[in-house]
């Protein structure tokens, strides 16, 4: 899995919403590939938690400002 993106959704206003994120690779079969997902607003750290689950990391309940895991990745 390779995560590539930017911390600003709008470089002129320095907003942290609608971040351009690319998640490449299938993680050895852990992720479905070939999809485009427009997710409801959520902290980016929710994605990190979900990816940690897919990588087999145990015992991480929160990460940064996360509010939960993403269901559809």
N, CA, C and O atoms as a GROMACS GRO file, in nm:
protein
  292
    1UNK      N    1   0.084  -0.118   0.000
    1UNK     CA    2   0.000   0.000   0.000
    1UNK      C    3   0.088   0.124   0.000
    1UNK      O    4   0.181   0.136   0.080
    2UNK      N    5   0.059   0.213  -0.089
    2UNK     CA    6   0.129   0.341  -0.095
    2UNK      C    7   0.023   0.450  -0.086
    2UNK      O    8  -0.069   0.455  -0.166
    3UNK      N    9   0.038   0.536   0.013
    3UNK     CA   10  -0.054   0.648   0.032
    3UNK      C   11   0.017   0.775  -0.010
    3UNK      O   12   0.126   0.806   0.038
    4UNK      N   13  -0.046   0.847  -0.102
    4UNK     CA   14   0.013   0.971  -0.153
    4UNK      C   15  -0.094   1.078  -0.149
    4UNK      O   16  -0.207   1.055  -0.192
    5UNK      N   17  -0.059   1.195  -0.098
    5UNK     CA   18  -0.158   1.302  -0.094
    5UNK      C   19  -0.098   1.431  -0.044
    5UNK      O   20   0.023   1.448  -0.038
    6UNK      N   21  -0.188   1.520  -0.010
    6UNK     CA   22  -0.150   1.654   0.033
    6UNK      C   23  -0.232   1.692   0.155
    6UNK      O   24  -0.346   1.648   0.169
    7UNK      N   25  -0.175   1.771   0.243
    7UNK     CA   26  -0.245   1.814   0.364
    7UNK      C   27  -0.336   1.933   0.344
    7UNK      O   28  -0.403   1.976   0.438
    8UNK      N   29  -0.340   1.987   0.223
    8UNK     CA   30  -0.426   2.101   0.194
    8UNK      C   31  -0.519   2.068   0.078
    8UNK      O   32  -0.474   2.023  -0.028
    9UNK      N   33  -0.648   2.089   0.099
    9UNK     CA   34  -0.744   2.069  -0.008
    9UNK      C   35  -0.744   2.184  -0.107
    9UNK      O   36  -0.768   2.166  -0.227
   10UNK      N   37  -0.718   2.303  -0.057
   10UNK     CA   38  -0.711   2.424  -0.139
   10UNK      C   39  -0.585   2.498  -0.098
   10UNK      O   40  -0.579   2.553   0.012
   11UNK      N   41  -0.485   2.500  -0.183
   11UNK     CA   42  -0.357   2.560  -0.150
   11UNK      C   43  -0.364   2.710  -0.126
   11UNK      O   44  -0.280   2.764  -0.053
   12UNK      N   45  -0.461   2.778  -0.184
   12UNK     CA   46  -0.474   2.923  -0.164
   12UNK      C   47  -0.530   2.957  -0.026
   12UNK      O   48  -0.490   3.055   0.036
   13UNK      N   49  -0.623   2.873   0.020
   13UNK     CA   50  -0.687   2.901   0.149
   13UNK      C   51  -0.634   2.812   0.261
   13UNK      O   52  -0.670   2.831   0.378
   14UNK      N   53  -0.549   2.716   0.229
   14UNK     CA   54  -0.492   2.622   0.327
   14UNK      C   55  -0.599   2.546   0.404
   14UNK      O   56  -0.588   2.529   0.525
   15UNK      N   57  -0.702   2.502   0.333
   15UNK     CA   58  -0.808   2.425   0.398
   15UNK      C   59  -0.766   2.279   0.413
   15UNK      O   60  -0.683   2.228   0.338
   16UNK      N   61  -0.823   2.214   0.512
   16UNK     CA   62  -0.791   2.074   0.539
   16UNK      C   63  -0.911   1.984   0.509
   16UNK      O   64  -0.928   1.880   0.572
   17UNK      N   65  -0.993   2.024   0.416
   17UNK     CA   66  -1.109   1.945   0.373
   17UNK      C   67  -1.091   1.908   0.226
   17UNK      O   68  -1.020   1.977   0.152
   18UNK      N   69  -1.154   1.799   0.184
   18UNK     CA   70  -1.145   1.751   0.046
   18UNK      C   71  -1.000   1.730   0.003
   18UNK      O   72  -0.957   1.779  -0.102
   19UNK      N   73  -0.927   1.657   0.083
   19UNK     CA   74  -0.786   1.633   0.054
   19UNK      C   75  -0.770   1.539  -0.065
   19UNK      O   76  -0.840   1.439  -0.075
   20UNK      N   77  -0.678   1.571  -0.154
   20UNK     CA   78  -0.650   1.480  -0.266
   20UNK      C   79  -0.560   1.366  -0.217
   20UNK      O   80  -0.444   1.388  -0.185
   21UNK      N   81  -0.615   1.245  -0.210
   21UNK     CA   82  -0.542   1.129  -0.159
   21UNK      C   83  -0.547   1.018  -0.263
   21UNK      O   84  -0.653   0.989  -0.320
   22UNK      N   85  -0.433   0.957  -0.287
   22UNK     CA   86  -0.426   0.838  -0.372
   22UNK      C   87  -0.374   0.724  -0.287
   22UNK      O   88  -0.269   0.736  -0.223
   23UNK      N   89  -0.446   0.614  -0.287
   23UNK     CA   90  -0.402   0.492  -0.220
   23UNK      C   91  -0.379   0.388  -0.328
   23UNK      O   92  -0.473   0.342  -0.392
   24UNK      N   93  -0.253   0.353  -0.348
   24UNK     CA   94  -0.217   0.261  -0.456
   24UNK      C   95  -0.173   0.127  -0.398
   24UNK      O   96  -0.115   0.121  -0.289
   25UNK      N   97  -0.201   0.023  -0.471
   25UNK     CA   98  -0.160  -0.111  -0.429
   25UNK      C   99  -0.272  -0.182  -0.356
   25UNK      O  100  -0.365  -0.119  -0.304
   26UNK      N  101  -0.262  -0.312  -0.352
   26UNK     CA  102  -0.366  -0.392  -0.289
   26UNK      C  103  -0.330  -0.444  -0.152
   26UNK      O  104  -0.410  -0.513  -0.089
   27UNK      N  105  -0.210  -0.412  -0.104
   27UNK     CA  106  -0.170  -0.459   0.028
   27UNK      C  107  -0.168  -0.611   0.037
   27UNK      O  108  -0.207  -0.667   0.139
   28UNK      N  109  -0.123  -0.676  -0.069
   28UNK     CA  110  -0.118  -0.823  -0.067
   28UNK      C  111  -0.256  -0.887  -0.062
   28UNK      O  112  -0.272  -0.995  -0.006
   29UNK      N  113  -0.355  -0.820  -0.120
   29UNK     CA  114  -0.491  -0.872  -0.122
   29UNK      C  115  -0.579  -0.814  -0.011
   29UNK      O  116  -0.696  -0.850  -0.002
   30UNK      N  117  -0.525  -0.726   0.072
   30UNK     CA  118  -0.602  -0.667   0.181
   30UNK      C  119  -0.700  -0.560   0.135
   30UNK      O  120  -0.796  -0.529   0.205
   31UNK      N  121  -0.677  -0.503   0.016
   31UNK     CA  122  -0.763  -0.397  -0.037
   31UNK      C  123  -0.815  -0.435  -0.174
   31UNK      O  124  -0.747  -0.502  -0.252
   32UNK      N  125  -0.938  -0.393  -0.204
   32UNK     CA  126  -0.992  -0.405  -0.339
   32UNK      C  127  -0.933  -0.291  -0.421
   32UNK      O  128  -0.931  -0.176  -0.376
   33UNK      N  129  -0.886  -0.321  -0.540
   33UNK     CA  130  -0.823  -0.220  -0.623
   33UNK      C  131  -0.917  -0.175  -0.736
   33UNK      O  132  -1.023  -0.233  -0.756
   34UNK      N  133  -0.874  -0.070  -0.808
   34UNK     CA  134  -0.948  -0.024  -0.924
   34UNK      C  135  -1.075   0.051  -0.890
   34UNK      O  136  -1.171   0.047  -0.967
   35UNK      N  137  -1.078   0.119  -0.778
   35UNK     CA  138  -1.200   0.190  -0.737
   35UNK      C  139  -1.169   0.338  -0.713
   35UNK      O  140  -1.056   0.376  -0.685
   36UNK      N  141  -1.272   0.419  -0.724
   36UNK     CA  142  -1.268   0.559  -0.684
   36UNK      C  143  -1.372   0.574  -0.574
   36UNK      O  144  -1.489   0.538  -0.593
   37UNK      N  145  -1.330   0.627  -0.460
   37UNK     CA  146  -1.424   0.644  -0.348
   37UNK      C  147  -1.423   0.790  -0.306
   37UNK      O  148  -1.318   0.847  -0.275
   38UNK      N  149  -1.539   0.851  -0.306
   38UNK     CA  150  -1.554   0.985  -0.250
   38UNK      C  151  -1.620   0.965  -0.115
   38UNK      O  152  -1.738   0.932  -0.106
   39UNK      N  153  -1.543   0.986  -0.011
   39UNK     CA  154  -1.588   0.956   0.124
   39UNK      C  155  -1.651   1.077   0.190
   39UNK      O  156  -1.617   1.191   0.158
   40UNK      N  157  -1.743   1.053   0.281
   40UNK     CA  158  -1.800   1.160   0.362
   40UNK      C  159  -1.689   1.225   0.444
   40UNK      O  160  -1.589   1.160   0.473
   41UNK      N  161  -1.704   1.350   0.483
   41UNK     CA  162  -1.600   1.417   0.562
   41UNK      C  163  -1.565   1.339   0.689
   41UNK      O  164  -1.653   1.301   0.766
   42UNK      N  165  -1.437   1.317   0.708
   42UNK     CA  166  -1.385   1.246   0.824
   42UNK      C  167  -1.238   1.281   0.838
   42UNK      O  168  -1.174   1.317   0.739
   43UNK      N  169  -1.183   1.271   0.958
   43UNK     CA  170  -1.040   1.297   0.974
   43UNK      C  171  -0.956   1.197   0.892
   43UNK      O  172  -0.991   1.080   0.880
   44UNK      N  173  -0.846   1.245   0.837
   44UNK     CA  174  -0.757   1.158   0.760
   44UNK      C  175  -0.704   1.044   0.846
   44UNK      O  176  -0.672   0.937   0.796
   45UNK      N  177  -0.693   1.068   0.976
   45UNK     CA  178  -0.643   0.964   1.066
   45UNK      C  179  -0.738   0.845   1.075
   45UNK      O  180  -0.697   0.737   1.116
   46UNK      N  181  -0.865   0.862   1.037
   46UNK     CA  182  -0.956   0.747   1.027
   46UNK      C  183  -0.908   0.652   0.918
   46UNK      O  184  -0.915   0.530   0.934
   47UNK      N  185  -0.860   0.707   0.808
   47UNK     CA  186  -0.804   0.624   0.702
   47UNK      C  187  -0.680   0.550   0.753
   47UNK      O  188  -0.662   0.432   0.725
   48UNK      N  189  -0.596   0.620   0.827
   48UNK     CA  190  -0.476   0.556   0.882
   48UNK      C  191  -0.512   0.439   0.972
   48UNK      O  192  -0.449   0.334   0.964
   49UNK      N  193  -0.613   0.455   1.057
   49UNK     CA  194  -0.656   0.345   1.144
   49UNK      C  195  -0.703   0.226   1.061
   49UNK      O  196  -0.670   0.111   1.090
   50UNK      N  197  -0.781   0.254   0.959
   50UNK     CA  198  -0.832   0.147   0.873
   50UNK      C  199  -0.719   0.073   0.802
   50UNK      O  200  -0.722  -0.049   0.788
   51UNK      N  201  -0.618   0.148   0.756
   51UNK     CA  202  -0.505   0.084   0.690
   51UNK      C  203  -0.423   0.002   0.788
   51UNK      O  204  -0.373  -0.104   0.753
   52UNK      N  205  -0.408   0.051   0.911
   52UNK     CA  206  -0.337  -0.027   1.013
   52UNK      C  207  -0.406  -0.160   1.037
   52UNK      O  208  -0.341  -0.263   1.052
   53UNK      N  209  -0.540  -0.159   1.040
   53UNK     CA  210  -0.616  -0.284   1.055
   53UNK      C  211  -0.584  -0.379   0.941
   53UNK      O  212  -0.562  -0.498   0.963
   54UNK      N  213  -0.582  -0.327   0.818
   54UNK     CA  214  -0.556  -0.411   0.701
   54UNK      C  215  -0.413  -0.466   0.700
   54UNK      O  216  -0.387  -0.570   0.640
   55UNK      N  217  -0.321  -0.395   0.768
   55UNK     CA  218  -0.182  -0.441   0.775
   55UNK      C  219  -0.159  -0.537   0.892
   55UNK      O  220  -0.050  -0.591   0.908
   56UNK      N  221  -0.262  -0.558   0.973
   56UNK     CA  222  -0.250  -0.652   1.084
   56UNK      C  223  -0.199  -0.592   1.213
   56UNK      O  224  -0.162  -0.665   1.305
   57UNK      N  225  -0.196  -0.459   1.222
   57UNK     CA  226  -0.152  -0.393   1.345
   57UNK      C  227  -0.262  -0.411   1.450
   57UNK      O  228  -0.378  -0.379   1.424
   58UNK      N  229  -0.225  -0.459   1.568
   58UNK     CA  230  -0.323  -0.485   1.674
   58UNK      C  231  -0.308  -0.383   1.786
   58UNK      O  232  -0.200  -0.330   1.809
   59UNK      N  233  -0.417  -0.356   1.856
   59UNK     CA  234  -0.414  -0.275   1.977
   59UNK      C  235  -0.418  -0.125   1.958
   59UNK      O  236  -0.400  -0.051   2.054
   60UNK      N  237  -0.441  -0.076   1.837
   60UNK     CA  238  -0.448   0.068   1.814
   60UNK      C  239  -0.596   0.106   1.805
   60UNK      O  240  -0.663   0.073   1.708
   61UNK      N  241  -0.645   0.174   1.906
   61UNK     CA  242  -0.786   0.215   1.909
   61UNK      C  243  -0.806   0.356   1.858
   61UNK      O  244  -0.911   0.388   1.801
   62UNK      N  245  -0.707   0.443   1.879
   62UNK     CA  246  -0.714   0.581   1.832
   62UNK      C  247  -0.579   0.620   1.776
   62UNK      O  248  -0.476   0.566   1.814
   63UNK      N  249  -0.583   0.715   1.682
   63UNK     CA  250  -0.460   0.767   1.624
   63UNK      C  251  -0.484   0.914   1.596
   63UNK      O  252  -0.570   0.948   1.515
   64UNK      N  253  -0.408   1.000   1.661
   64UNK     CA  254  -0.427   1.144   1.640
   64UNK      C  255  -0.568   1.187   1.673
   64UNK      O  256  -0.617   1.161   1.783
   65UNK      N  257  -0.635   1.254   1.579
   65UNK     CA  258  -0.770   1.303   1.601
   65UNK      C  259  -0.877   1.211   1.541
   65UNK      O  260  -0.986   1.256   1.507
   66UNK      N  261  -0.846   1.082   1.529
   66UNK     CA  262  -0.940   0.989   1.466
   66UNK      C  263  -1.068   0.978   1.547
   66UNK      O  264  -1.070   0.997   1.669
   67UNK      N  265  -1.175   0.948   1.474
   67UNK     CA  266  -1.307   0.930   1.537
   67UNK      C  267  -1.362   0.791   1.510
   67UNK      O  268  -1.471   0.759   1.557
   68UNK      N  269  -1.289   0.708   1.437
   68UNK     CA  270  -1.332   0.574   1.405
   68UNK      C  271  -1.263   0.525   1.279
   68UNK      O  272  -1.171   0.589   1.229
   69UNK      N  273  -1.308   0.414   1.229
   69UNK     CA  274  -1.249   0.355   1.109
   69UNK      C  275  -1.341   0.378   0.988
   69UNK      O  276  -1.461   0.398   1.004
   70UNK      N  277  -1.283   0.375   0.870
   70UNK     CA  278  -1.361   0.388   0.747
   70UNK      C  279  -1.410   0.249   0.707
   70UNK      O  280  -1.332   0.154   0.704
   71UNK      N  281  -1.537   0.239   0.678
   71UNK     CA  282  -1.597   0.109   0.650
   71UNK      C  283  -1.574   0.060   0.507
   71UNK      O  284  -1.575  -0.061   0.484
   72UNK      N  285  -1.555   0.149   0.412
   72UNK     CA  286  -1.559   0.106   0.272
   72UNK      C  287  -1.422   0.106   0.202
   72UNK      O  288  -1.418   0.113   0.079
   73UNK      N  289  -1.314   0.099   0.275
   73UNK     CA  290  -1.186   0.095   0.204
   73UNK      C  291  -1.147  -0.048   0.172
   73UNK      O  292  -1.042  -0.072   0.112
   0.00000   0.00000   0.00000
